[in-house]
Each structure stands twice: as structure tokens, then as C-alpha cells.
């Protein structure tokens, strides 16, 4: 039985706590936060140890796993600390902010032998898993093109509003767009041959919308993301995948396959833990978060390497998005 401590108990930390409570082979044992009220509430809810100091939690000798749900600019410091403390580590996405930080994390993993997974949950999202399988198995013939969309209001739920400080989050171009960029690399099992990026910016010059087209041989894939929608705009994630024999359309909750013979299909999804915890963030269900943490625990239990969402994969996706951002002059101009 693995014992896990969560560092950071905001929206994502609360989701992870709900998932751990539902998983076998792991026990949620501790949480750390600088928000005293939040810390008290989650400690009482799960009857677990609480720490005001992340460092104290990381060096708790009873813990086997450290789950880092801190703001992105803090990931590297505490993830390396956890690895050097002999813990296995789960790190929320994006894994860090710069290529240099990514290299430091990879070096720490190599030195310590820690098993590390990064929270690229879209790789575990049932509809996106279905898409990857359809591409690999050529279920509807060869893939021709895909468009990915991810749209959201400006995030208003973060601690000290760190999401909206581009020096701490990397802006939506890194924090949000990376979901689809990472999945595209995973789906195609390759780096793009080329890409072209377009953006819009706030009056302060910070990217608030990004659209990138990627070429993989004859396959064209595009991904757009924005978190500058009005506050009453519902969160939207979607894809339209065009194959030789059909077109698959996913729009936040519904997946439909339109075939050229005039028929339609509605593939059935498992949607584990379909009810969302009251976290205040824009997710409709806990399924992908449950799936990714189950994968992590299963791999630790079997003493097998992390493959689907490894630190190496997260670093490669980070570097691709950063290259996109640099190609248009940086996060802010």
C-alpha cells in the first residue's frame, strides 16, 4: 500500500484527493498548503495529516509518493526535492516553464532513479484514447486531418491569481495549449515535420489565443486554444478528425462518427468517476484524472517504467510549445 502526500490542495489537488480515495493500492495520507482554511477543510474531510510547509511533507518518512499540484513556477524546486528525498513523484502539467528546468528535472530523475509521471490527462481521456486507437488501427482508413479546440473563460480560481501572471504560468499558450500539443505528439508517435503558429495578444502584449498547424507527412493537424472568453462561456474541448472513410467529431461531452455510407456511430465511453468533485475549476468529470493516477499506481505496484506520460515525454512537449511561442516573438512583446 503506497502512501501519498499532495503538495497544494487547490482545484487540481482536491481532484487528485478524490481520485486517490477511490483507488486501490494507495492511501491518501497527507496534504500541504499555505491556505489555512483550505488545509483545515481537506484535512478534516479525509482525516489525514496536514502540513503548512511543503518541505516538511516531502520529508515525511511515511510517504512513498509526492503529488505536486503547485503552481507551475514551483514545480521544479519541489519535484527535485521530492526525488532527492527518495520519493516517487507525480507532477502536474505543464511540467515546468523552461528547457533548463526540464533538463534539471531529467537529471534529478536519472541521479535518483525516481519514477516520475506528469499529469498530461488528455492522454487518459476516453474520447482521446479512442481517437489514438482509431488512428493507429486505421479503423476508418488513414488519417487525413484533425482540428483540436480548447476554449475557456479567463481562469479566476487560481491561488493569488498566478494563472494570469505569465511569468508564473507561461500564459495560456503554455498552460492550456500544451494539452493538445502533447496529445498530438502522443497520437502521432512522432515530432512534427514542421509547424506554423499564429496568435492574438492582450493590450499588454501577452498571448491570449494561439493556433498552430503541424505537418506530419501528408497529415495536417491544427490546435487552437484560448482562455479569454467571457465569464459565462462554457468550457469547450473538441476535435474533428477526418479519415478516409469517416469523420469523428467530439464536442466536450459527445463523440459521434459520421460514415460515408450515411450511418453514424456513438462509441461508448467508460467515463470512470463521472461526477466532478466541487473543485471550482473547468472539468466536467474526474475520469481522465482517475485514469492517469490509476496508471501511475499500477506501474509503481508492478515496478514497471512510466511510459504513457513520462517525464521525458512531458519535457519534449514543453519544448515544442516553447518553440511555437518563440516563433511568434515570445509570450509577451
Secondary structure as GFF3:
##gff-version 3
##sequence-region A 1 333
A	DSSP	beta_strand	2	7	.	.	.	ID=ss1
A	DSSP	alpha_helix	11	22	.	.	.	ID=ss2
A	DSSP	beta_strand	26	32	.	.	.	ID=ss3
A	DSSP	alpha_helix	36	46	.	.	.	ID=ss4
A	DSSP	beta_strand	49	51	.	.	.	ID=ss5
A	DSSP	alpha_helix	54	58	.	.	.	ID=ss6
A	DSSP	beta_strand	65	68	.	.	.	ID=ss7
A	DSSP	three_ten_helix	72	74	.	.	.	ID=ss8
A	DSSP	alpha_helix	75	84	.	.	.	ID=ss9
A	DSSP	beta_strand	88	92	.	.	.	ID=ss10
A	DSSP	alpha_helix	99	112	.	.	.	ID=ss11
A	DSSP	beta_strand	116	119	.	.	.	ID=ss12
A	DSSP	three_ten_helix	121	124	.	.	.	ID=ss13
A	DSSP	alpha_helix	126	137	.	.	.	ID=ss14
A	DSSP	beta_strand	143	153	.	.	.	ID=ss15
A	DSSP	three_ten_helix	159	164	.	.	.	ID=ss16
A	DSSP	alpha_helix	166	169	.	.	.	ID=ss17
A	DSSP	alpha_helix	172	175	.	.	.	ID=ss18
A	DSSP	alpha_helix	178	188	.	.	.	ID=ss19
A	DSSP	beta_strand	194	201	.	.	.	ID=ss20
A	DSSP	beta_strand	207	216	.	.	.	ID=ss21
A	DSSP	beta_strand	219	229	.	.	.	ID=ss22
A	DSSP	beta_strand	236	243	.	.	.	ID=ss23
A	DSSP	beta_strand	246	251	.	.	.	ID=ss24
A	DSSP	beta_strand	254	259	.	.	.	ID=ss25
A	DSSP	beta_strand	264	265	.	.	.	ID=ss26
A	DSSP	alpha_helix	287	301	.	.	.	ID=ss27
A	DSSP	alpha_helix	311	327	.	.	.	ID=ss28
###
